Amino acid sequence: MVKRLEEAILKAESLSERDQETLAGIIEAELSDDSRWRARFDETPAVLAKIVERAKSHYRQGSCREL
């Protein structure tokens, strides 16, 4: 565990039980949210590759116009 996290945990131990529960909920929510974002970004390259291929196909077909 990194020193900064150890220090934060030491500070959290001095909080009331209620505040510790609240903090634990916040940390769990952040970690869960981070996992969801990471999963979404893992899917992104495949999605982007499909979009690029579709754009190239439209360009080759001459169905694109300048903005």
The first five atom37 places (N, CA, C, CB, O) and aatype in JSON, in Angstrom:
{
  "aatype": [12, 19, 11, 1, 10, 6, 6, 0, 9, 10, 11, 0, 6, 15, 10, 15, 6, 1, 3, 5, 6, 16, 10, 0, 7, 9, 9, 6, 0, 6, 10, 15, 3, 3, 15, 1, 17, 1, 0, 1, 13, 3, 6, 16, 14, 0, 19, 10, 0, 11, 9, 19, 6, 1, 0, 11, 15, 8, 18, 1, 5, 7, 15, 4, 1, 6, 10],
  "atom_mask": [
    [1, 1, 1, 1, 1],
    [1, 1, 1, 1, 1],
    [1, 1, 1, 1, 1],
    [1, 1, 1, 1, 1],
    [1, 1, 1, 1, 1],
    [1, 1, 1, 1, 1],
    [1, 1, 1, 1, 1],
    [1, 1, 1, 1, 1],
    [1, 1, 1, 1, 1],
    [1, 1, 1, 1, 1],
    [1, 1, 1, 1, 1],
    [1, 1, 1, 1, 1],
    [1, 1, 1, 1, 1],
    [1, 1, 1, 1, 1],
    [1, 1, 1, 1, 1],
    [1, 1, 1, 1, 1],
    [1, 1, 1, 1, 1],
    [1, 1, 1, 1, 1],
    [1, 1, 1, 1, 1],
    [1, 1, 1, 1, 1],
    [1, 1, 1, 1, 1],
    [1, 1, 1, 1, 1],
    [1, 1, 1, 1, 1],
    [1, 1, 1, 1, 1],
    [1, 1, 1, 0, 1],
    [1, 1, 1, 1, 1],
    [1, 1, 1, 1, 1],
    [1, 1, 1, 1, 1],
    [1, 1, 1, 1, 1],
    [1, 1, 1, 1, 1],
    [1, 1, 1, 1, 1],
    [1, 1, 1, 1, 1],
    [1, 1, 1, 1, 1],
    [1, 1, 1, 1, 1],
    [1, 1, 1, 1, 1],
    [1, 1, 1, 1, 1],
    [1, 1, 1, 1, 1],
    [1, 1, 1, 1, 1],
    [1, 1, 1, 1, 1],
    [1, 1, 1, 1, 1],
    [1, 1, 1, 1, 1],
    [1, 1, 1, 1, 1],
    [1, 1, 1, 1, 1],
    [1, 1, 1, 1, 1],
    [1, 1, 1, 1, 1],
    [1, 1, 1, 1, 1],
    [1, 1, 1, 1, 1],
    [1, 1, 1, 1, 1],
    [1, 1, 1, 1, 1],
    [1, 1, 1, 1, 1],
    [1, 1, 1, 1, 1],
    [1, 1, 1, 1, 1],
    [1, 1, 1, 1, 1],
    [1, 1, 1, 1, 1],
    [1, 1, 1, 1, 1],
    [1, 1, 1, 1, 1],
    [1, 1, 1, 1, 1],
    [1, 1, 1, 1, 1],
    [1, 1, 1, 1, 1],
    [1, 1, 1, 1, 1],
    [1, 1, 1, 1, 1],
    [1, 1, 1, 0, 1],
    [1, 1, 1, 1, 1],
    [1, 1, 1, 1, 1],
    [1, 1, 1, 1, 1],
    [1, 1, 1, 1, 1],
    [1, 1, 1, 1, 1]
  ],
  "atom_positions": [
    [[0.85, -1.17, 0.0], [0.0, 0.0, 0.0], [0.9, 1.24, 0.0], [-0.97, -0.01, 1.23], [1.93, 1.27, 0.68]],
    [[0.5, 2.24, -0.76], [1.32, 3.44, -0.83], [1.17, 4.26, 0.44], [0.94, 4.29, -2.05], [0.16, 4.19, 1.13]],
    [[2.19, 5.03, 0.74], [2.24, 5.81, 1.98], [1.05, 6.77, 2.09], [3.55, 6.59, 2.06], [0.47, 6.92, 3.17]],
    [[0.7, 7.41, 1.0], [-0.4, 8.38, 1.04], [-1.72, 7.71, 1.45], [-0.55, 9.06, -0.33], [-2.49, 8.27, 2.23]],
    [[-1.97, 6.52, 0.93], [-3.18, 5.8, 1.28], [-3.15, 5.37, 2.74], [-3.37, 4.57, 0.37], [-4.16, 5.45, 3.44]],
    [[-1.99, 4.91, 3.2], [-1.85, 4.54, 4.62], [-2.15, 5.73, 5.52], [-0.42, 4.02, 4.89], [-2.83, 5.59, 6.54]],
    [[-1.65, 6.91, 5.15], [-1.9, 8.12, 5.94], [-3.39, 8.48, 5.94], [-1.08, 9.29, 5.4], [-3.93, 8.87, 6.97]],
    [[-4.03, 8.34, 4.8], [-5.46, 8.64, 4.72], [-6.26, 7.68, 5.59], [-5.94, 8.56, 3.26], [-7.22, 8.09, 6.25]],
    [[-5.88, 6.42, 5.58], [-6.59, 5.43, 6.4], [-6.39, 5.73, 7.88], [-6.09, 4.01, 6.08], [-7.33, 5.61, 8.67]],
    [[-5.19, 6.12, 8.26], [-4.95, 6.5, 9.66], [-5.85, 7.67, 10.07], [-3.46, 6.87, 9.87], [-6.4, 7.68, 11.17]],
    [[-5.99, 8.64, 9.19], [-6.87, 9.77, 9.49], [-8.32, 9.32, 9.58], [-6.72, 10.86, 8.41], [-9.07, 9.78, 10.44]],
    [[-8.71, 8.42, 8.69], [-10.09, 7.94, 8.68], [-10.43, 7.17, 9.96], [-10.33, 7.05, 7.46], [-11.57, 7.19, 10.42]],
    [[-9.44, 6.49, 10.53], [-9.68, 5.73, 11.75], [-10.09, 6.62, 12.92], [-8.44, 4.96, 12.12], [-10.71, 6.15, 13.87]],
    [[-9.75, 7.89, 12.84], [-10.12, 8.81, 13.93], [-11.54, 9.36, 13.77], [-9.12, 9.96, 13.99], [-12.04, 10.04, 14.66]],
    [[-12.18, 9.06, 12.65], [-13.55, 9.53, 12.42], [-14.54, 8.69, 13.21], [-13.89, 9.49, 10.92], [-14.23, 7.58, 13.66]],
    [[-15.73, 9.23, 13.37], [-16.79, 8.46, 14.03], [-17.15, 7.26, 13.16], [-18.05, 9.34, 14.3], [-16.83, 7.23, 11.97]],
    [[-17.81, 6.27, 13.75], [-18.21, 5.08, 13.0], [-19.11, 5.47, 11.83], [-18.93, 4.07, 13.92], [-18.99, 4.93, 10.73]],
    [[-20.0, 6.39, 12.08], [-20.93, 6.85, 11.03], [-20.16, 7.46, 9.86], [-21.94, 7.87, 11.59], [-20.44, 7.17, 8.7]],
    [[-19.18, 8.32, 10.17], [-18.39, 8.95, 9.12], [-17.51, 7.94, 8.39], [-17.52, 10.06, 9.71], [-17.29, 8.06, 7.19]],
    [[-17.02, 6.94, 9.12], [-16.23, 5.89, 8.47], [-17.1, 5.11, 7.49], [-15.63, 4.95, 9.52], [-16.65, 4.77, 6.39]],
    [[-18.34, 4.81, 7.89], [-19.26, 4.1, 7.0], [-19.54, 4.94, 5.74], [-20.58, 3.78, 7.73], [-19.57, 4.41, 4.63]],
    [[-19.74, 6.23, 5.94], [-19.98, 7.13, 4.8], [-18.78, 7.14, 3.87], [-20.29, 8.55, 5.29], [-18.92, 7.04, 2.65]],
    [[-17.59, 7.28, 4.45], [-16.36, 7.29, 3.66], [-16.17, 5.98, 2.91], [-15.15, 7.57, 4.56], [-15.77, 5.97, 1.75]],
    [[-16.44, 4.88, 3.57], [-16.33, 3.56, 2.93], [-17.27, 3.48, 1.73], [-16.64, 2.43, 3.93], [-16.89, 2.95, 0.68]],
    [[-18.48, 3.99, 1.88], [-19.43, 3.99, 0.77], [-18.94, 4.82, -0.4], [0.0, 0.0, 0.0], [-19.09, 4.43, -1.56]],
    [[-18.36, 5.96, -0.1], [-17.82, 6.83, -1.15], [-16.69, 6.13, -1.89], [-17.33, 8.17, -0.56], [-16.63, 6.15, -3.12]],
    [[-15.78, 5.51, -1.14], [-14.65, 4.81, -1.76], [-15.14, 3.66, -2.62], [-13.68, 4.3, -0.68], [-14.67, 3.48, -3.74]],
    [[-16.08, 2.88, -2.11], [-16.61, 1.75, -2.88], [-17.29, 2.23, -4.15], [-17.6, 0.94, -2.03], [-17.13, 1.62, -5.21]],
    [[-18.04, 3.32, -4.06], [-18.73, 3.86, -5.24], [-17.71, 4.32, -6.28], [-19.66, 5.02, -4.85], [-17.88, 4.09, -7.48]],
    [[-16.66, 4.97, -5.83], [-15.61, 5.44, -6.75], [-14.93, 4.28, -7.44], [-14.57, 6.28, -6.0], [-14.7, 4.31, -8.65]],
    [[-14.6, 3.25, -6.69], [-13.93, 2.09, -7.27], [-14.85, 1.38, -8.27], [-13.49, 1.12, -6.17], [-14.39, 0.95, -9.33]],
    [[-16.1, 1.27, -7.93], [-17.06, 0.63, -8.83], [-17.23, 1.45, -10.1], [-18.42, 0.46, -8.13], [-17.25, 0.9, -11.2]],
    [[-17.34, 2.76, -9.95], [-17.48, 3.65, -11.1], [-16.25, 3.57, -11.98], [-17.73, 5.1, -10.64], [-16.35, 3.55, -13.21]],
    [[-15.08, 3.52, -11.37], [-13.84, 3.42, -12.11], [-13.8, 2.13, -12.92], [-12.63, 3.49, -11.17], [-13.34, 2.12, -14.06]],
    [[-14.27, 1.05, -12.34], [-14.3, -0.24, -13.04], [-15.22, -0.17, -14.26], [-14.75, -1.37, -12.1], [-14.89, -0.7, -15.32]],
    [[-16.37, 0.47, -14.09], [-17.3, 0.59, -15.21], [-16.7, 1.43, -16.33], [-18.63, 1.22, -14.74], [-16.81, 1.07, -17.5]],
    [[-16.05, 2.54, -15.99], [-15.41, 3.38, -17.01], [-14.31, 2.61, -17.72], [-14.85, 4.66, -16.38], [-14.18, 2.69, -18.94]],
    [[-13.52, 1.88, -16.96], [-12.43, 1.12, -17.56], [-12.98, 0.09, -18.55], [-11.58, 0.42, -16.47], [-12.43, -0.1, -19.63]],
    [[-14.06, -0.57, -18.17], [-14.68, -1.56, -19.06], [-15.19, -0.89, -20.34], [-15.83, -2.29, -18.34], [-15.04, -1.42, -21.44]],
    [[-15.8, 0.28, -20.18], [-16.31, 1.0, -21.35], [-15.17, 1.4, -22.28], [-17.1, 2.25, -20.91], [-15.3, 1.26, -23.5]],
    [[-14.07, 1.89, -21.73], [-12.95, 2.3, -22.57], [-12.26, 1.1, -23.21], [-11.96, 3.09, -21.75], [-11.68, 1.23, -24.28]],
    [[-12.32, -0.05, -22.57], [-11.76, -1.26, -23.18], [-12.53, -1.62, -24.44], [-11.79, -2.43, -22.19], [-11.96, -2.2, -25.37]],
    [[-13.82, -1.29, -24.48], [-14.65, -1.56, -25.65], [-14.43, -0.52, -26.75], [-16.13, -1.6, -25.26], [-14.69, -0.8, -27.92]],
    [[-13.96, 0.65, -26.39], [-13.87, 1.78, -27.3], [-13.04, 1.51, -28.56], [-13.28, 2.94, -26.58], [-13.51, 1.86, -29.64]],
    [[-11.86, 0.92, -28.49], [-11.08, 0.73, -29.73], [-11.85, -0.04, -30.8], [-9.8, 0.01, -29.42], [-11.77, 0.32, -31.98]],
    [[-12.57, -1.07, -30.43], [-13.32, -1.84, -31.42], [-14.44, -1.0, -32.03], [-13.91, -3.12, -30.78], [-14.67, -1.04, -33.24]],
    [[-15.11, -0.24, -31.2], [-16.19, 0.63, -31.69], [-15.62, 1.69, -32.63], [-16.95, 1.29, -30.51], [-16.17, 1.94, -33.7]],
    [[-14.53, 2.32, -32.21], [-13.91, 3.34, -33.04], [-13.41, 2.76, -34.37], [-12.74, 4.0, -32.3], [-13.53, 3.41, -35.41]],
    [[-12.88, 1.56, -34.34], [-12.4, 0.93, -35.57], [-13.56, 0.74, -36.55], [-11.73, -0.43, -35.26], [-13.39, 0.95, -37.75]],
    [[-14.72, 0.35, -36.05], [-15.9, 0.19, -36.92], [-16.33, 1.52, -37.51], [-17.07, -0.44, -36.13], [-16.68, 1.6, -38.69]],
    [[-16.31, 2.57, -36.7], [-16.69, 3.9, -37.18], [-15.72, 4.38, -38.26], [-16.73, 4.91, -36.01], [-16.14, 4.93, -39.27]],
    [[-14.42, 4.16, -38.03], [-13.42, 4.57, -39.01], [-13.62, 3.82, -40.33], [-12.0, 4.31, -38.47], [-13.57, 4.42, -41.4]],
    [[-13.84, 2.52, -40.24], [-14.05, 1.74, -41.46], [-15.29, 2.21, -42.22], [-14.18, 0.26, -41.12], [-15.28, 2.28, -43.45]],
    [[-16.35, 2.53, -41.5], [-17.57, 3.02, -42.15], [-17.3, 4.37, -42.83], [-18.71, 3.16, -41.12], [-17.76, 4.6, -43.94]],
    [[-16.55, 5.25, -42.15], [-16.22, 6.56, -42.73], [-15.36, 6.39, -43.98], [-15.48, 7.45, -41.69], [-15.58, 7.07, -44.99]],
    [[-14.39, 5.48, -43.93], [-13.55, 5.24, -45.1], [-14.37, 4.71, -46.27], [-12.43, 4.26, -44.77], [-14.16, 5.1, -47.42]],
    [[-15.31, 3.83, -45.97], [-16.17, 3.27, -47.0], [-17.0, 4.38, -47.66], [-17.09, 2.19, -46.41], [-17.12, 4.42, -48.88]],
    [[-17.57, 5.25, -46.85], [-18.35, 6.38, -47.39], [-17.47, 7.28, -48.26], [-18.99, 7.2, -46.23], [-17.89, 7.76, -49.31]],
    [[-16.24, 7.49, -47.81], [-15.31, 8.33, -48.57], [-14.99, 7.7, -49.92], [-14.01, 8.55, -47.76], [-15.0, 8.37, -50.96]],
    [[-14.7, 6.41, -49.9], [-14.39, 5.7, -51.15], [-15.57, 5.72, -52.12], [-13.99, 4.25, -50.85], [-15.38, 5.78, -53.33]],
    [[-16.78, 5.68, -51.58], [-17.98, 5.68, -52.41], [-18.32, 7.1, -52.9], [-19.16, 5.11, -51.62], [-19.22, 7.28, -53.73]],
    [[-17.59, 8.09, -52.39], [-17.85, 9.46, -52.81], [-19.07, 10.08, -52.15], [0.0, 0.0, 0.0], [-19.59, 11.09, -52.63]],
    [[-19.53, 9.48, -51.05], [-20.74, 10.0, -50.41], [-20.42, 10.97, -49.25], [-21.59, 8.84, -49.9], [-21.27, 11.25, -48.41]],
    [[-19.17, 11.45, -49.22], [-18.78, 12.44, -48.2], [-18.74, 13.82, -48.85], [-17.4, 12.08, -47.56], [-18.53, 13.95, -50.05]],
    [[-18.94, 14.83, -48.03], [-18.81, 16.2, -48.53], [-17.99, 17.0, -47.55], [-20.19, 16.85, -48.76], [-17.97, 16.71, -46.35]],
    [[-17.33, 18.02, -48.06], [-16.52, 18.88, -47.18], [-17.41, 19.71, -46.29], [-15.61, 19.79, -47.99], [-18.51, 20.11, -46.67]],
    [[-16.92, 19.96, -45.1], [-17.66, 20.81, -44.17], [-17.31, 22.25, -44.39], [-17.37, 20.41, -42.73], [-17.84, 23.13, -43.7]]
  ]
}
